[in-house]
Amino acid sequence: MGLLGSAIADRLSAAGYTVVGYDLIPERRRGADSAQEVIGKCQTTFLCLPTSDVVAQVIGSVKPAAGITMVDCTTGEPESMAAMGEKLAKSGVDYLDATVLGSSKVVRSGAAVVMAGGRRESFDAASPLFRTFASRAFYLGPFGAGARMKLVVNLALGLHRAVLAETLAFAHACEVSPTVALEVLKAGAAYSRVMEDKGEKMLHHDFTVEARLSQHLKDVRLILDAAAAKHAKTPLSQVHRQLLEGLVTAGYGDADNSAIMMAYEQG
């Protein structure tokens, strides 16, 4: 379940749905002691896992019945997710790669965005569930389309955080109050939603985790792999990867992704 899965589960429960959940960490479990038990009890199963490889391992370890739906919220490798959808379809299992834009905090506020690929009928059937934690849900096309869109969004979102961190560090170096700089930035054309979500956390070094920095490094690596396969130029993402790798080495992997700020404050 993790941070994202726990937040989705709480929103579903609050909306009146019966939720059964499994996690490797016993404290996060909700009435199930195995993934198979969840699959056996639920018509719709949400997967919120670290990587596509872990998704494949979990799905390979269970026996889903024909007619159920698997909603995969993992930020994973698009081609792997597309292949998983095709494979499950042959067994009569519906699959959506329904990636989520928004941290666990955003999900808990009901303001996330869902980007989904798969059968349109499956998306329409799952839409009431999405509405419990998302303000918008986009159907983007066949299997893998949601995963591709998530990488596009994460490229921009991650660089927005890095740019904000660099800007605040530059303000400090120029003897401009970073707190004042943030307010000015938010007031004009330089505004980004990231300033609302991560600005204060950067200023106060509040790296209480909402979305882990190491997870975003995984996403940036996926972005760069996809870019190489499609011959897309991504020089800024290459620099971003280097910054994130340095922070993971320095021990910030389990911190919130706003800890990108520390890339500009370490010697």
N, C-alpha and C positions, 0 to 999 in steps of 0.2 A: 504493500500500500504506500508506504513512504509519506513524505510531506504532502504531495499532491493528492495521492489516493485518500489519505485521511481527511483532507479538506473536502474532497468530492463526497466522500461517505457521510460526513457531517451534514452537508447541504441536502443530500438525498434523504437522510433520516429526518431532518427538520421539515422536509416537504411531505412527509408521511409515508415514504417508501421503506420497506423492510430491507435492511442491509446486512449482508453476511460478508465478512472479510477475512483474508488471511495475509499474514506477513511473517517473515522469518523472525522478527522480534515479537515475542509472545504478548507484550503489553499492547501492541497495536492490533491484535487479532479481534475479530468481532464475530464470535459464535462459530468459528471454523478452525480446525486444526490441520487443514491441508488445502492445497489449491483444488484438488479433486472434489473435496466437500463443497467448496464454493460453486464450482461448475455444476455439481449435481443438484444444488438447491436453487440456483438462480436461472431465470430465463435470459437475463442480460448480465454479462460479466464485464466489469471494467478492469483493464490491465494498466497499471501505473508502475512501470519498471525502469531500471537504469538504462538498458540498451536493447537493441533488437535481438542480440544474441541471447540475452536473458529471457526475452519473450519467447523465442524459439524453444529454449530449454523448458520453460514452464508449460507451454502448449504441448510440447512433445511428451511431457510427463503425465498428462491427463487424457481422459477419454470424453471429449465433448459430444453430447447427443445432437443429432440432426434437429434443426429448428431453433437452436439457441443463437444468441447474438453475442459476439465478443467485440467490445469497444476498446481499442488499444490507444491509450493516451500517451504512450511512450514517445519521447523525441528520439527517433531512431533513423536507421538507414532506409531511405525511401524504396530502393529496389527490393530490399529484404522484406519490407512491410507489404509491398505489392505482391511478392511471391507468396507470402503467408496468406494473404486474402484469397488468392487463386487456389492455393492448396486446400484451405478450409472450405471453400465453396464446393469443391468436389465431394466433400463429405456432408454437404447440406447445412453447414454452419455459416451463418452470416458474420461478416467481419467489417469493421470500420476502423481505418486509421484516423482517429479523431484526436488530433493533437490540440493542446491547450495553450493559448497565449495568456500568460498571467501566472504570478507566483501563487503559492498556497494562500498567502494573505489576500490576494485579489480574488481567488476562487471562493474564499470564505465570505467575501463581501458580495458575491453573486455577480461580479463584473468581469469575469473571464470571457474569452472569445474562443470558440471551437472552430477548428478548420478540419473538415472531414473528407475522406475519400472512401469509395466503396459503392455499393448499390444505392440508388436514390431511395428505393423503398425502405431500405434499412435505416438510412439517415432520417427519413420522415418518421419512422416508428420510434427512433431514439430521441427525437427532438424534445418531447416533454421532459425527458431526463436531463438533457442539456440545459433546458431553461431553468433548472433548479440552481445552477451555479454559473451560468454564462448569460451575458446580456445580448450576445449575438452568436449565431452558429451559421457557418458558411459551408454549403455543399460545393466541393471543388472538382469533382469528377471521379474517375475510377480509382481502384486500389492504388495507394501510394501518393495520391494527389495531396492529401492532408499533410503527409510527412514532408513533401517538397515545399509546401507553403510555409511550414513551421521553420524550415531552414532559412527561407527567404526572410521571414520576420525576425528570426533570431540573429541573423547577420546585422540587420539594422539596429535591433535593440541592444545587442552587446556593444556595438560601436558607439551608440548613444551614451552608454554608461562610461566607456573609456574616455570619450570626448569630454564628458562632464567632469570626470576625475582630473583629467589633464587641465581643463579650464580652471577648476578651483585651485589646483596646485600652482598654476601660472599666476592667478590673482594673488595668492599668498606671496609668491616670489617678487611680484611687482608692488608689494606693500599695500595691496587692496584687500580689505576684509573679505574673506571667502563667504561669510554670512551675508554681507551686503551684496557681493557679486551674485550670489544665488538669487536674491530677491530681484535684482535688476534683470538677470537672465530670464526669470520667470515672467517678467512684465512685458517683454518685447518679442521681436521676431526670432530670437535665438531659443525661444521656449521649446521644451520637450517634456512629454509626460514623465520621462525618467527623472526629471528634476523634482517632481512631486513625490515619486515613489522612493527615490534613492538619495536625493540631495541631503536631507537632514542626517541620514545614516552615514553618509560620507563625512559630513562636517564634524559629527560627534563620534566617529569611529564606532558606531553601533552596528556591529556585524552579526547581530543575532540573525540566525539563518531563516530566510524565507525561500530562497532558492540557492543551492550550493554553487560556489565558484567552480569547483571541480566538475560539476555537471555541465556548466557552460563551456568549459574547456573541451569536454567531450563533444558538445554541439559544434564548436568552432572547428574541431577536427573533421566532423561530418561535413560541414560546409566546405572545407578545403578539399576534401575527397571528391565531393560532388562537383566542385568547380573544376578540378583537374580532369574529371571524366567528361565534362561538357566544354572544356577549353575556355572557361570564363576567367577573367582577370580579377583577382581579389587581393591586391597588395596590402590593403589596410587590415584585412582579416589575418594575413600572415603575421603582421606585426602584433596584432591582438593575441594571437596564439602564443607568441614569445612572451608577452607580458603575463599571460595567465599561467604559462608553464613555470615562469620564475616565481610566481606567487604560490603555486602548489608546492614547489620545492622549498619555499620559505615557511610552509606550514599553514597556509591559508585555504587549503582545499576544501575544508569542511565549513568555512565561514560563508557568510552571505556574499552573493556576487558583487555587492557594493564595495567589497574589500579590494576591488580593482584600484581603489584610491591608494592603497599601500604601494602600488607599483611606482608611484610618484613621490613617496615619502621615505623609501628605504635608500640607504647609502649606495 
